[in-house]
Amino acid sequence: MSFMDKAKDLLNQHDDKVDQALDKAGEAAKGRFAGHDAQIDGLVDQAQQRTGAGDTTAAPATGPGTPEGAPAEEQQFEQQPPADQAPPQQQ
């Protein structure tokens, strides 16, 4: 068994702790990079979905473009503009 296989097994066995650590790292990043909260939250969510059984700290998000029950690799994640910026208007 290679090092990567062992690392993946450990991540899968301790998914709840990995998700908590990702949340804590996200909060620290928000403190350091003010104004980028939405991007940081999106990255933390993506990382949590790609480890173990997904995000164990919150209910799974469902919505348009996110098929319920689809594996994380198949879901499409879109970056949302910051709340203080309005999307461009089409004419």
Protein Blocks (a to p, Z undefined) as FASTA:
>chain_A
ZZklmmmmmmmmmmmmmmmmmmmmmmmmmmmmghilmmmmmmmmmmmmmgcjbjfkbccd
ddehiaghiafklpccdddddfkbccdddZZ
